[in-house]
Amino acid sequence: MIQETLFNEDRFKYSERLNPKISTGKGPVGKYCKDCDNCRRKEYHNKVYYKCKLLGNSNDTGTDIRLKWPACYYFKQDI
């Protein structure tokens, strides 16, 4: 029996410098998701996840962000 891959696992691997949300445009140079006011911290099942307010708040990885991603076009300065 041969085990076949059902999903393209490359789509789940993100580079440290790649922000998939940046397709709308780049934000300020030297700013990251962690510096943005849209960044939210979510605790779920004793784990911490970071979400972007603009992407929604689901329990799925589709709305997860990484704090080290470069800022996108919708960057809003954290006050």
Chimera marker file (.cmm) of the C-alpha trace (Angstrom):
<marker_set name="trace">
<marker id="1" x="0.000" y="0.000" z="0.000" r="1" g="1" b="0" radius="0.5"/>
<marker id="2" x="1.297" y="3.440" z="-0.919" r="1" g="1" b="0" radius="0.5"/>
<marker id="3" x="0.418" y="6.420" z="1.251" r="1" g="1" b="0" radius="0.5"/>
<marker id="4" x="-0.441" y="9.462" z="-0.800" r="1" g="1" b="0" radius="0.5"/>
<marker id="5" x="-0.329" y="13.050" z="0.372" r="1" g="1" b="0" radius="0.5"/>
<marker id="6" x="-3.814" y="14.547" z="0.598" r="1" g="1" b="0" radius="0.5"/>
<marker id="7" x="-2.775" y="18.155" z="1.117" r="1" g="1" b="0" radius="0.5"/>
<marker id="8" x="0.003" y="20.353" z="-0.165" r="1" g="1" b="0" radius="0.5"/>
<marker id="9" x="1.901" y="20.787" z="3.080" r="1" g="1" b="0" radius="0.5"/>
<marker id="10" x="4.044" y="23.612" z="1.652" r="1" g="1" b="0" radius="0.5"/>
<marker id="11" x="1.127" y="25.995" z="2.078" r="1" g="1" b="0" radius="0.5"/>
<marker id="12" x="1.328" y="25.498" z="5.849" r="1" g="1" b="0" radius="0.5"/>
<marker id="13" x="5.008" y="26.463" z="6.028" r="1" g="1" b="0" radius="0.5"/>
<marker id="14" x="5.636" y="30.190" z="6.237" r="1" g="1" b="0" radius="0.5"/>
<marker id="15" x="8.966" y="31.890" z="6.083" r="1" g="1" b="0" radius="0.5"/>
<marker id="16" x="9.861" y="34.124" z="9.012" r="1" g="1" b="0" radius="0.5"/>
<marker id="17" x="9.830" y="37.112" z="6.679" r="1" g="1" b="0" radius="0.5"/>
<marker id="18" x="6.683" y="36.225" z="4.746" r="1" g="1" b="0" radius="0.5"/>
<marker id="19" x="3.343" y="37.738" z="5.639" r="1" g="1" b="0" radius="0.5"/>
<marker id="20" x="0.642" y="36.195" z="3.432" r="1" g="1" b="0" radius="0.5"/>
<marker id="21" x="-1.643" y="39.142" z="4.198" r="1" g="1" b="0" radius="0.5"/>
<marker id="22" x="0.865" y="41.540" z="2.603" r="1" g="1" b="0" radius="0.5"/>
<marker id="23" x="-0.644" y="40.989" z="-0.851" r="1" g="1" b="0" radius="0.5"/>
<marker id="24" x="-2.702" y="44.133" z="-0.252" r="1" g="1" b="0" radius="0.5"/>
<marker id="25" x="0.481" y="46.186" z="0.137" r="1" g="1" b="0" radius="0.5"/>
<marker id="26" x="3.379" y="46.682" z="2.489" r="1" g="1" b="0" radius="0.5"/>
<marker id="27" x="3.184" y="48.676" z="5.687" r="1" g="1" b="0" radius="0.5"/>
<marker id="28" x="5.777" y="50.940" z="7.301" r="1" g="1" b="0" radius="0.5"/>
<marker id="29" x="9.369" y="49.748" z="7.081" r="1" g="1" b="0" radius="0.5"/>
<marker id="30" x="10.658" y="48.245" z="10.324" r="1" g="1" b="0" radius="0.5"/>
<marker id="31" x="7.186" y="47.589" z="11.751" r="1" g="1" b="0" radius="0.5"/>
<marker id="32" x="5.769" y="44.157" z="12.519" r="1" g="1" b="0" radius="0.5"/>
<marker id="33" x="2.408" y="42.627" z="13.378" r="1" g="1" b="0" radius="0.5"/>
<marker id="34" x="3.350" y="42.793" z="17.059" r="1" g="1" b="0" radius="0.5"/>
<marker id="35" x="3.487" y="46.620" z="16.785" r="1" g="1" b="0" radius="0.5"/>
<marker id="36" x="0.000" y="46.915" z="15.279" r="1" g="1" b="0" radius="0.5"/>
<marker id="37" x="-3.146" y="47.916" z="17.165" r="1" g="1" b="0" radius="0.5"/>
<marker id="38" x="-5.104" y="45.256" z="15.234" r="1" g="1" b="0" radius="0.5"/>
<marker id="39" x="-3.073" y="42.461" z="16.852" r="1" g="1" b="0" radius="0.5"/>
<marker id="40" x="-5.050" y="40.486" z="19.426" r="1" g="1" b="0" radius="0.5"/>
<marker id="41" x="-3.975" y="37.790" z="21.880" r="1" g="1" b="0" radius="0.5"/>
<marker id="42" x="-6.314" y="34.831" z="22.252" r="1" g="1" b="0" radius="0.5"/>
<marker id="43" x="-6.086" y="32.030" z="24.797" r="1" g="1" b="0" radius="0.5"/>
<marker id="44" x="-7.731" y="28.782" z="23.771" r="1" g="1" b="0" radius="0.5"/>
<marker id="45" x="-7.243" y="25.341" z="25.345" r="1" g="1" b="0" radius="0.5"/>
<marker id="46" x="-4.359" y="26.596" z="27.490" r="1" g="1" b="0" radius="0.5"/>
<marker id="47" x="-2.458" y="27.900" z="24.461" r="1" g="1" b="0" radius="0.5"/>
<marker id="48" x="-1.897" y="31.425" z="23.200" r="1" g="1" b="0" radius="0.5"/>
<marker id="49" x="-2.708" y="32.448" z="19.643" r="1" g="1" b="0" radius="0.5"/>
<marker id="50" x="-2.360" y="35.820" z="17.976" r="1" g="1" b="0" radius="0.5"/>
<marker id="51" x="-5.075" y="37.095" z="15.686" r="1" g="1" b="0" radius="0.5"/>
<marker id="52" x="-5.550" y="40.138" z="13.494" r="1" g="1" b="0" radius="0.5"/>
<marker id="53" x="-8.737" y="42.019" z="14.235" r="1" g="1" b="0" radius="0.5"/>
<marker id="54" x="-9.244" y="42.546" z="10.503" r="1" g="1" b="0" radius="0.5"/>
<marker id="55" x="-9.074" y="38.817" z="9.703" r="1" g="1" b="0" radius="0.5"/>
<marker id="56" x="-11.629" y="37.738" z="12.267" r="1" g="1" b="0" radius="0.5"/>
<marker id="57" x="-11.579" y="35.674" z="15.416" r="1" g="1" b="0" radius="0.5"/>
<marker id="58" x="-11.959" y="31.985" z="14.717" r="1" g="1" b="0" radius="0.5"/>
<marker id="59" x="-10.508" y="28.879" z="16.304" r="1" g="1" b="0" radius="0.5"/>
<marker id="60" x="-8.890" y="28.030" z="12.982" r="1" g="1" b="0" radius="0.5"/>
<marker id="61" x="-5.315" y="28.606" z="11.823" r="1" g="1" b="0" radius="0.5"/>
<marker id="62" x="-6.585" y="30.675" z="8.899" r="1" g="1" b="0" radius="0.5"/>
<marker id="63" x="-6.861" y="33.749" z="11.097" r="1" g="1" b="0" radius="0.5"/>
<marker id="64" x="-3.620" y="33.215" z="13.038" r="1" g="1" b="0" radius="0.5"/>
<marker id="65" x="-0.800" y="35.688" z="12.600" r="1" g="1" b="0" radius="0.5"/>
<marker id="66" x="2.811" y="35.709" z="13.662" r="1" g="1" b="0" radius="0.5"/>
<marker id="67" x="4.179" y="38.595" z="15.655" r="1" g="1" b="0" radius="0.5"/>
<marker id="68" x="7.387" y="38.691" z="13.588" r="1" g="1" b="0" radius="0.5"/>
<marker id="69" x="5.624" y="39.144" z="10.249" r="1" g="1" b="0" radius="0.5"/>
<marker id="70" x="6.265" y="42.513" z="8.575" r="1" g="1" b="0" radius="0.5"/>
<marker id="71" x="3.397" y="44.969" z="8.816" r="1" g="1" b="0" radius="0.5"/>
<marker id="72" x="0.798" y="44.990" z="6.060" r="1" g="1" b="0" radius="0.5"/>
<marker id="73" x="-0.965" y="47.868" z="4.341" r="1" g="1" b="0" radius="0.5"/>
<marker id="74" x="-3.556" y="48.073" z="7.130" r="1" g="1" b="0" radius="0.5"/>
<marker id="75" x="-0.976" y="48.673" z="9.862" r="1" g="1" b="0" radius="0.5"/>
<marker id="76" x="-2.333" y="50.859" z="12.637" r="1" g="1" b="0" radius="0.5"/>
<marker id="77" x="0.135" y="52.288" z="15.154" r="1" g="1" b="0" radius="0.5"/>
<marker id="78" x="-0.282" y="50.754" z="18.626" r="1" g="1" b="0" radius="0.5"/>
<marker id="79" x="-0.909" y="53.482" z="21.180" r="1" g="1" b="0" radius="0.5"/>
<link id1="1" id2="2" r="1" g="1" b="0" radius="0.2"/>
<link id1="2" id2="3" r="1" g="1" b="0" radius="0.2"/>
<link id1="3" id2="4" r="1" g="1" b="0" radius="0.2"/>
<link id1="4" id2="5" r="1" g="1" b="0" radius="0.2"/>
<link id1="5" id2="6" r="1" g="1" b="0" radius="0.2"/>
<link id1="6" id2="7" r="1" g="1" b="0" radius="0.2"/>
<link id1="7" id2="8" r="1" g="1" b="0" radius="0.2"/>
<link id1="8" id2="9" r="1" g="1" b="0" radius="0.2"/>
<link id1="9" id2="10" r="1" g="1" b="0" radius="0.2"/>
<link id1="10" id2="11" r="1" g="1" b="0" radius="0.2"/>
<link id1="11" id2="12" r="1" g="1" b="0" radius="0.2"/>
<link id1="12" id2="13" r="1" g="1" b="0" radius="0.2"/>
<link id1="13" id2="14" r="1" g="1" b="0" radius="0.2"/>
<link id1="14" id2="15" r="1" g="1" b="0" radius="0.2"/>
<link id1="15" id2="16" r="1" g="1" b="0" radius="0.2"/>
<link id1="16" id2="17" r="1" g="1" b="0" radius="0.2"/>
<link id1="17" id2="18" r="1" g="1" b="0" radius="0.2"/>
<link id1="18" id2="19" r="1" g="1" b="0" radius="0.2"/>
<link id1="19" id2="20" r="1" g="1" b="0" radius="0.2"/>
<link id1="20" id2="21" r="1" g="1" b="0" radius="0.2"/>
<link id1="21" id2="22" r="1" g="1" b="0" radius="0.2"/>
<link id1="22" id2="23" r="1" g="1" b="0" radius="0.2"/>
<link id1="23" id2="24" r="1" g="1" b="0" radius="0.2"/>
<link id1="24" id2="25" r="1" g="1" b="0" radius="0.2"/>
<link id1="25" id2="26" r="1" g="1" b="0" radius="0.2"/>
<link id1="26" id2="27" r="1" g="1" b="0" radius="0.2"/>
<link id1="27" id2="28" r="1" g="1" b="0" radius="0.2"/>
<link id1="28" id2="29" r="1" g="1" b="0" radius="0.2"/>
<link id1="29" id2="30" r="1" g="1" b="0" radius="0.2"/>
<link id1="30" id2="31" r="1" g="1" b="0" radius="0.2"/>
<link id1="31" id2="32" r="1" g="1" b="0" radius="0.2"/>
<link id1="32" id2="33" r="1" g="1" b="0" radius="0.2"/>
<link id1="33" id2="34" r="1" g="1" b="0" radius="0.2"/>
<link id1="34" id2="35" r="1" g="1" b="0" radius="0.2"/>
<link id1="35" id2="36" r="1" g="1" b="0" radius="0.2"/>
<link id1="36" id2="37" r="1" g="1" b="0" radius="0.2"/>
<link id1="37" id2="38" r="1" g="1" b="0" radius="0.2"/>
<link id1="38" id2="39" r="1" g="1" b="0" radius="0.2"/>
<link id1="39" id2="40" r="1" g="1" b="0" radius="0.2"/>
<link id1="40" id2="41" r="1" g="1" b="0" radius="0.2"/>
<link id1="41" id2="42" r="1" g="1" b="0" radius="0.2"/>
<link id1="42" id2="43" r="1" g="1" b="0" radius="0.2"/>
<link id1="43" id2="44" r="1" g="1" b="0" radius="0.2"/>
<link id1="44" id2="45" r="1" g="1" b="0" radius="0.2"/>
<link id1="45" id2="46" r="1" g="1" b="0" radius="0.2"/>
<link id1="46" id2="47" r="1" g="1" b="0" radius="0.2"/>
<link id1="47" id2="48" r="1" g="1" b="0" radius="0.2"/>
<link id1="48" id2="49" r="1" g="1" b="0" radius="0.2"/>
<link id1="49" id2="50" r="1" g="1" b="0" radius="0.2"/>
<link id1="50" id2="51" r="1" g="1" b="0" radius="0.2"/>
<link id1="51" id2="52" r="1" g="1" b="0" radius="0.2"/>
<link id1="52" id2="53" r="1" g="1" b="0" radius="0.2"/>
<link id1="53" id2="54" r="1" g="1" b="0" radius="0.2"/>
<link id1="54" id2="55" r="1" g="1" b="0" radius="0.2"/>
<link id1="55" id2="56" r="1" g="1" b="0" radius="0.2"/>
<link id1="56" id2="57" r="1" g="1" b="0" radius="0.2"/>
<link id1="57" id2="58" r="1" g="1" b="0" radius="0.2"/>
<link id1="58" id2="59" r="1" g="1" b="0" radius="0.2"/>
<link id1="59" id2="60" r="1" g="1" b="0" radius="0.2"/>
<link id1="60" id2="61" r="1" g="1" b="0" radius="0.2"/>
<link id1="61" id2="62" r="1" g="1" b="0" radius="0.2"/>
<link id1="62" id2="63" r="1" g="1" b="0" radius="0.2"/>
<link id1="63" id2="64" r="1" g="1" b="0" radius="0.2"/>
<link id1="64" id2="65" r="1" g="1" b="0" radius="0.2"/>
<link id1="65" id2="66" r="1" g="1" b="0" radius="0.2"/>
<link id1="66" id2="67" r="1" g="1" b="0" radius="0.2"/>
<link id1="67" id2="68" r="1" g="1" b="0" radius="0.2"/>
<link id1="68" id2="69" r="1" g="1" b="0" radius="0.2"/>
<link id1="69" id2="70" r="1" g="1" b="0" radius="0.2"/>
<link id1="70" id2="71" r="1" g="1" b="0" radius="0.2"/>
<link id1="71" id2="72" r="1" g="1" b="0" radius="0.2"/>
<link id1="72" id2="73" r="1" g="1" b="0" radius="0.2"/>
<link id1="73" id2="74" r="1" g="1" b="0" radius="0.2"/>
<link id1="74" id2="75" r="1" g="1" b="0" radius="0.2"/>
<link id1="75" id2="76" r="1" g="1" b="0" radius="0.2"/>
<link id1="76" id2="77" r="1" g="1" b="0" radius="0.2"/>
<link id1="77" id2="78" r="1" g="1" b="0" radius="0.2"/>
<link id1="78" id2="79" r="1" g="1" b="0" radius="0.2"/>
</marker_set>
